[in-house]
Amino acid sequence: MFSIIQDKGSTNHVKLHPKNKSLMKESKNINVVYGIRTANVTVSFSDSINEHQLLISDNILKLLFIPTTSSYDIRFHGGDMIIGPFIGILASVTNTQLLELVPSLNSYVKYYDKIGGTLIAFSLDGIDQKKQTIKGLIYLPRKKNWEIGSFPFPSSVFSIVETSLSENWITFQQNMKQFHEILGKRIFNFPNFDKWTMFQMLEKSMHENLPNTQLYIKPLDVKQMLKRHQSIYIKPINGRLGKYVCKLSLTSDRISVHFGRRRKRIKTFKTWRKLSKFLTYKLQSGQYLIQQSIDLFTYDHRIIDFRMMMVKNEIGKWENIGIIARYGPSNSIVSNITAGGKAELGVKTLQSVFHLSSREIKSLFVNMNAMALRALSIVEANGYHCGNIGFDVGIDKSGKIWIIEMNNQNPDHYIAVKANKKELLYQAKLKNILYAKKLAMEKTKDKS
């Protein structure tokens, strides 16, 4: 990496040590690129600086807003010299929320020495699309803290903000679309897809691993699905954390509706007419899924499923950082940790609860990983640029693997902390940043 030295004695000039001549074969005019801004400079070589320094004219530093407080990589692409990475993290809706997130943001920079460059975190409120500037926080590696400032647009952006269940969804979509117009494929975790879209994308090629699912339009849809399977789930297509989920069970004389994440509640109906009235009142057409209930493995009256922490790495390849088992609250219809469940390493659960051998666990993990990669390839072939996915799978009592969900807005890798494996959280977030770095250092006009 290179440290940047301010040069007040020149204009439109960049100087490198002769040992770096392999980066470019001769002195010439090139465009220096930092974020989305560029400036034409003359490059020369001199042994008055060392091989890890970059001497840049003061007017260029001011024009491009390059902080001299960080170390940078440089890449040459044709007539461009990219200085970076310059990475933006869209972290919150408001600036007030952004400041509250600083402890969480620190987990992205724990291994800053492996990243380098400029990292900024910002909110939807901090974006000025007309001026192409951002008001937010910049990470200062020497002080190891975040400082408020105003910045030009970065080279790459990834989103960890969650707006699908709020009034900010439209604002989020508008801003991300504008970023996409400027940065192209150098933004990720956008566009987002919901549970129904996921099912539609995977149904043709992976139907054997998907519960029978359909979109709720009217109460008759529930009746038909319940007669077919006797036990079904109804889930909001954009729901998270097990909220607003209910389970319906059909017996010879009644229909039971189970709901409640922590405290299980049951409502019973003896006629379809009464159930239909209840569904009409509770559900909005087109906003819920009706899904076959899978007979998942349970332990001590707790549903068990598994979270696969799937992230893209520094070369753009998917990595499975870890597999965490999730135990739902006792007698709950969901497995979410926020609903009162618990977590532990998947291998431990498969040994102690599923009673699998080391060989069987290795084979199972290979199959789970292959299934996740296949599903992700289908999703990305449909135009979704992912880099950070919480891939949820379940194993039924016959040993079959089922795809439950692919969380793509901001999968909560904090589950690793709940499983007493905090280092997995840091590794996942480091990979997020390294993938953002890869994108930031690519050719600026690559918008495919």
Disulfide bonds with the S-S distance in Angstrom:
none
